[in-house]
Amino acid sequence: MLLLVTGCAEAQVLDTALELKRLVQDFKSFRNLGYDYVMDASFPNGEKDHFKGTSCLDNDDKLYFNDCDAFTILYTGHWFYKADHRKKTLVIVNLDKDNNKKLKATVEKDIFQNGAAITFLDSVVSKKAKIKKFQWSGDTLKVTLGFPQKEITQRIEIAYDTVSRLLASYSMTVDHPWQNTHKGIQVIETKIKCSDFKKITDNSKYKEENFFSYKNAKIELKKYNDYKLSDKM
């Protein structure tokens, strides 16, 4: 009986590891994806920050959109646009200009080639994550991952629909070092939860013409008209 239980447990862990590997591979292949998110940050001095928003990534049209309470970011391949809703400022960068080509290449690598994401998945999740808990709910695999204390990422919870091959939900707890004290390093604890993952089939509301137009070398704002234009990224 002991051998049977041990064998079943090892098979289940192996099955979960294979599904987790499949999830990572699916994430790398995502091309057009949208989701909602909520972020909460707790600072050592007792201050807190909270905002919620939605994000869209369209690899086919080289389009990235992130809109939340704090900011709105739009990347179209030709333009980078950021509205800071707290400072009431706008940054609009023409990426077709020669002096912005390096910026364009860096952003496209990190966003559309999943540069930063793949590095994180390959070097942190795949190599350092420990499966703390897993369970099946119908066709949905739920996994909780833990990480060594020295890692910035401390916990990841994933619900993955193995039929649609889309995430059902994703949450992450991250401890960012803030300052050194005589008691040790204080950290900012950030919790991010993403949900309502979906494939993007219509990106018309994320087009640049909804936010501004560029004619005769002049920018005309169509949204956030009272914000101050700035050249600082």
N, C-alpha and C positions, 0 to 999 in steps of 0.2 A: 504494500500500500504506500509506504514511504517513497519507494522508487517511482511509483506511478505518479504521485503528487509532484515530486521533484521534476520528473520528465515533463509533465503538463505545464508547470510553471516556467520551465526553461523554454518550451515551445512558444508559450504566450509572450514572453519577453522578446524572443527572436522575432515573432510575428509583428510585435509592436515596433521593434527597431526597424524592420523592413518597411512598415507603413510610414514611419517617421522619415526614413530615407526617401521614400516615394514622395512624401509631402514636400521635402526640401527640393527635390528635382522638379516637382510641379511648380513650386514657387519661382524657380529660375526660368521656367518657360512661360510664366504669365505675361501676356502682352497688353490686353485691354481690361483694366480692372478698376472698380470703384468701391469705396467703403466709407462708413461713418466712423468717427472716433471721439473719445473723451479723454482728456488728460488732466491729471491732478498732481500738483507738486507741493511738497511739504518742506519748508526750510527750517534749519536748526533754530533760528530766532523766533519761530512760531508763525511766521508768515506763510500764507498758502496762495496758490494760484490755480485757476481752473478755467479751462475752455473746451469747447466741443466744436466739431466741424466735419467736413466731408472732403474726400480726396479722390482724384481721378488720374489714372495713368493710361495713356493711349500710345503704345509704341509704334503703331502703324502710321499715325499722323504726327508723331513726335510732339505730343501734347501732354503737359502736366498741369494739374489744377489742384490747389489746396486752399480751402476757404474755411475760416474759423472765426471765433469771436475776436481774436487778437490780430489776425492778418489775413490777407488774400494774396496768394501767389499764383502767377500764371506764366507758363513757359510754352512758347509755340514753335520754337526752332528759329524764328526770326526775332522774337522779342522776349525779354524777361521783364515781368511786371510784378511789383509788390506794393500793396497798400497796407500800411501800418495803422490799424484802427485805433490804437491807443495814443500814438503820437500825431495822428492825422497827417501823415506824410505819404508821398507816392514816389516810387523809384521805377522808371521806365528806361530800359536799356535796349538799344538797337544792336542786336547780335550780328548783323550783317556787316558792321564796320570792322575794319581790319584789326583795330586795337582791342576788339572784344572776342576775337576768334579763340584765344586760349580759354577764356571763361566759358564760351560755348562748348568747347570740346570737353572740359572738365565736368560741366553740368550734364551733358548728354551721356558721358560714361557712367556717372553715378546714378542717374535716373533711368535711362533707357537701356543701358547694358547691365543694369543691376550691379554696378561695380561695388558700392559700399555694402549693399545687401548680401551679395554673394560672398564677399570677404567675411562678413559677420557669420553667415550660415556655415561656411566651410571651416573657418578658424575657431569659432566659438561654439556654435550650436552642435555641429557634427563631432567635434573633438572633445569638448569640455562639459557638455550638458549631461546630466544624470537624470534618468527617468524616475521621478518620484511617485507618479501615479498614472495609471491608464485604465480606461474602461471603454466598452462599446455601448452605444445607445442606438440600436438599429444599425444603420449604415454609417453612423457618425462615430469617429474615433476621438476620444478626449484624452489629452496627454498633459501632464504637468511636469515641467523640467526645472531642475535646480542647477545651480552653478557654484563653483568654488567662491569663498568669501572675497577673494582678491579681485574677482571679476566685477565690472561695473553692472552688468546684467545679473540680477539675482534670481529671477523667477519668470518663467514663461508658461502660460496656459493656452492650449490650442484645442479647438474643436474643428475637426476636419471631415467634410462630407466626402466619403470615398466613392460615391456614385457620380456626383457632379464634378468632383475633384476641385472643389472650392473650399476655402476656409468658411466655417460658419461663424466663428469668433476667434479673437486673438487678443491676449492681454499680456503685458510685460511690466515687471517692476525693475527699475533701474536706480542705482545709487551713484549720483555724480559727486565726486569729491568737491568740497566747497572751501574749507579752510582748515589749517592746522591749529590745534589748541594744545594746552598742557594735558588735556584728557585724551588727545588723539585726533584723528581726522574727522571733521564733521562732514556730513553728506546731505545732499538734496535728494530726497526720495521722490521719484517720479513714477506714477502709475498711468499706463496707457491702455485703453481698451478699444479694440476695433470690432465692428460688427457690420451686418448687412452687406457682405461682400457680393459683388455682382459683376458680370461681364458688361462692359460699356458697348452699347450698340448705337448710341446717338450722342455725339459730343458737341452738338450745335450751341448749347448754352455756355460752353467753355471757350468759345472763339474770342479772339482779341477785339473784334469789332463791337462786342457787347460792352467793352470797358473803355476803349479809346479808338481814335482814328488818327492816321498819319498822312497828311497831305501838304504838298509844297513845303516840305521840311519842317512842318509844324505839327505838334501833337494837340489834339482836341479831346478833352476828357468827356466821357459819356456817363461815368459813374464816379462818385466821390469827388464831385467838382469843387468842394470846399477844402480839399486836402492840398497841402503844399508840395509842389514838385521838388524833389531832391536828387542830387547826383551821387549820393552816398549809398552804397550797397547795404 
